[in-house]
């Protein structure tokens, strides 16, 4: 079966067997009773995404009267970042919630608009995009790739971390910074003279601990639950960019579901989305408080002038990335939020 990844394929024995037998993963999953939906993700259970996926699993079981069993595999226990996308396409899993920064390798570069530094002033602006026309248009682009987008789930705004204080753009010079697989994030790091390094989420803690990279960027819940604060001496609450998720499923699988079950699962997803977006902020605030209480990481909140200097240094990424993301997509986001890059 053709997938979008030509290299580094690591099919599981089960997936390989399915492919050989000519079964789609959708067909195989549908033949089971109860119908099992494998939902794989890379973060800890105790995060906005971890909790929301468990919530969805519970409500899916209840609303379908036990006809559907959602099995959640957290913390990269089943697949890492890149592998999970392939697993979805071949039907070895039925649901994922990758961060919006991870759709580039699928060819859906437009999603990287969410990574543009400083494009969202706050969660309200972000929701104007995810719950509006732009969010829908982006999901439509996935359909041609055999993927159905079900919902946008929040995590939150990111902080930078390293073993030195990061207050001015100059402080980033020469630092090796781990990023997700997004060209926009690559460009964002280069804008301040850092050296971006793409790495699977599951490998970040060790890379920070051993000095393979010097620093990274995360919402607080990810930093704390992966214990990165134990190996990062400084953190700057820069809120410079957003990290959230698209819950996605294999289109063939989804379209092949009996209509009543699909409707019940849609309802479970709608409820899980309300829940996810309600808890995200408090989860991140809770994690920040725990990082501070640990005393292991010095938490710094930049002054308005320092944050503005960072913004000025990074906002040029918006024009640099026009040809990759599409100027129309960027303009549509500006229009929805009112952001004007010429007025900082
Ligand atoms: C990351 O790789 O840093 C994040 O995308 C992890 C996640 O799923 O929140």
Boltz pocket constraint, residues with backbone or C-beta under 6 A from the ligand:
constraints:
  - pocket:
      binder: B
      contacts: [[A, 42], [A, 43], [A, 97], [A, 98], [A, 99], [A, 155], [A, 180], [A, 199], [A, 200], [A, 201], [A, 217], [A, 222], [A, 243]]
      max_distance: 6.0
